[in-house]
Amino acid sequence: MSNAHTAVHGDHHPVDPSIPVEYHEEENSLRIAGFWVFLGSDLVLFSCLFATYVVMHGRVAGGPTSQQLFDVTGFTIETIALLFSSFTCGLATYEMRRGNRNAMVTWLFITVALGLVFLGFEIDEFVHNVSIGATMQRSGFLSAFFTLVGTHGCHVTMGTLWMLSVIIQLIRYGITPITARKAFIVSIYWHFLDAVWIFIFTVVYLTGKVV
Amino acid sequence: MNGVVNWAVHFFMLDEGPLIWLSDFLIGCATIGIIVALTYFKLWKWLWDNWLTTVDHKKIGIMYLIAAVLMLFRGGTDGLLMRAQLSWPNLHFLTADHYDQIFTTHGTIMILFMAMPAIIGFFNVAVPLQIGCRDVAFPYLNAISFWLFFSAALLFNLSFVVGGSPDGGWTSYPPYVENFFDPGPGENYFLVALQITGIGTIATGVNFLITILRMRAPGMTMMRLPMFTWSVFITSIIIVFAFPVLTVALALLLIDRDFGSHFFTVTGGGMPMQYINLFWIWGHPEVYIVILPAFGILSEVVSTFSHKRLFGYSAMVVSMIAIAILSFVVWVHHFFTMGAGPGVNSFFGVSTMAIAIPTGVKVFNWLFTMHKGRVEFTSAMLWAVGFIPNFLIGGLTGVMLAVPPADYQYHNSYFLIAHFHYTLIGGTVFGVFAGIYYWWPKMFGVLLDEKLGRWHFWTFMIGFNICFFPQFFLGFMGMQRRMYTYPAGYGWGIINLISTVGAVLMGVGFLIFVWNVLWSARFGQRDTTGDPWDGRSLEWATTSPAPEYNFAIIPTIKGRDAWWLMKKTGESINGPKGVPFRPIHMPNNSGRPIIMSLFFFIAGGGFIFQWWVLAIIGLLGVLVTMAQRSFEYHDHHYIPVEEIERTEAAAGRL
């Protein structure tokens, strides 16, 4: 009773080799669509944080400005790590489609590791800021900076934990439509965080170093 | 020891006088009563198996609606307390502090914990049935949404007797609500409770968006959707794009209060206007979130009881889309007086007035649907017909408020209070009551009594007008909102007294409704056909209440008003005879959503009282339950064919 536009829980698509494995059951296709919508709402969340940051950027209340605070080496390494992790995450999806469980898991591990490198440098930056008195209690600018960048950092932390749980399931059950769907969803989440970071890199760090 | 006692007395607000003691007493009695009754009748297992762990959209919808009616009682009691305080000059029935807390909880509860669960309740009750599917796209997530709302409502209501309620108004504007001016847990309750229920609402938006996009029965094209489902579709889109803004506004303010940052403070480079902008970028779409589904309910009810198809279907759809888009570009009209300048104010004044056009289209379409129809004035139809003039008053005074120069006169006066009560009561509450009378048989298999329904409608509707119409004049006479008391000699006293009489009459109307529910449960007419109103959409094609799986065979849709067409051509909802049933895939019940929301509740308590251990325990609990869900692979079962055959045979559909 199902056609291309109708989803009934529990229905199976006929296994068509041209359809990627993560879409092989109707249920999975629904969840992937739902996750895209969630990302839409998450995008609105980040937009508001960006807007607040832009409003707050000059409101330093006599405290450190973005020009004084931002460290080029640190945020460059963070950016490279996160962009590379998006690439390795894409390679994991590629191997998933080819059915190579081990290669896929390896690429996912590398993704997690790069995510941890990113987080390490971010935490280091935050700790350094706090140690010189640039805390979020110091000024409106720093409140907005820590909240925007910290929210992204929280997302990345969640992403690494989530990816680890998917890796465990892949090792345990192999590449099935269900584990493939889970890996696919965490990967679009990861790419989304990468896209958000590109905006943080541009709006917060690059602009903040100049203006 | 003495210190602990003092702390506890203050914490549980025992030093605040008889109002709190009475509430403590009533809460205690209700809790003990519920526990004793459940234990005495051995209902704990029934409650857990059938309701607390359910993922069935029909039951979740019913729980939402029960919660909404309870919250209507709480919010209504707040309203009556306020009206009692204002009924005459120089009264000191409440203290100023209590008055501030009560108008804050009144507004917050009515919008977030009454109107929202009421409309989301109807999403759940009607949408999957109307589009011919077996459940929403994500049933487990749906249960999480409900329990998040529930724990948030519990947390918010607890503030009345534990630690003190918020007192910054339902809009909670900084800088007043910052720690410096407003210390204590009160505002934190507001911020945390709204945050938790907001997460649940975003999930609901995602859920129904995907449900309507992807789960429609074959042949149910978008332009064949029942109008209520269309309104839910549009509302879901607004929810998904508006609620994250509230999340941010609340989070930033909470960070200010809990961690001492400077987003909205007056010192340290803070910017209070940023909060006000963010709040209303959510807040204005929010009023359309609660009114569009009421429009949808009205379209169903008017068309059903005029026994005609809805007039101007495409115009209805287009006008809802227009309203949804415009709702995002009008937010500044909530603060014309805050100095945005003539250019900005003009833009937002014009965009606000523009909303009157699609809304007017909808009103005319309802009128033309009734025109030359065989109109049947059931209780549901009375509410729908009452909606039109009352909402019209709300809408037209809204256009008056949208004129920036004139708004300087009305702003934050009782004129505004009267205006938004005409839209929210005359609109949303009337629509919700129409929906309750309309879908009650589908939810419970029993009709509400028509005679009591008429009494309910007329008492409430007349009381509502007596209460709020005089407030337009109070506004013109200079009475400001949130005013605790006022001196004699302004001529406000007698008008306020009339208004209070109207409020009491609304309370009587509510009691008649409660009596109707109780009376009908015992003596009401049973709905044996599943189609008591000669309905038009698919929810009337199945039994009342619908079987767990809704439809034994997913129907094929041939046009708008699908069930009406089937009745005309004599088709069965199960399609041609002899098509064999197949086992039906259903999601398993789960206790995890309620446990997860308990952890949210604990974390919320931590953020409210700044007990970080509690916050960490709560958040860890949330993470652990999420991880458990990730590792859950056996989360569904199949209903065997024999059981489907038994159910369908009992319903006479074989």
Interface residues (C-beta under 8 A of the other chain):
Chain A: M1 S2 N3 H5 T6 A7 V8 H9 G10 D11 S29 L30 R31 A33 G34 V37 F38 G40 S41 D42 V44 L45 C48 L49 T52 V55 M56 R59 V60 A61 M136 Q137 R138 S139 G140 F141 L142 S143 A144 F146 T147 L161 W162 S165 V166 Q169 Y173 I178 K182
Chain B: C133 R134 D135 A137 F138 I202 G205 V206 N207 L209 I210 L213 R214 M215 R216 A217 P218 V240 F241 A242 F243 P244 V245 T247 V248 A249 A251 L252 I255 D256 F259 G260 S261 H262 F263 T265 T267 G268 G269 G270 M271 Q274 L278 I281 I553 I554 T556 I584 H585 M586 P587 L623 A627 S630 F631 Y633 H636 Y638
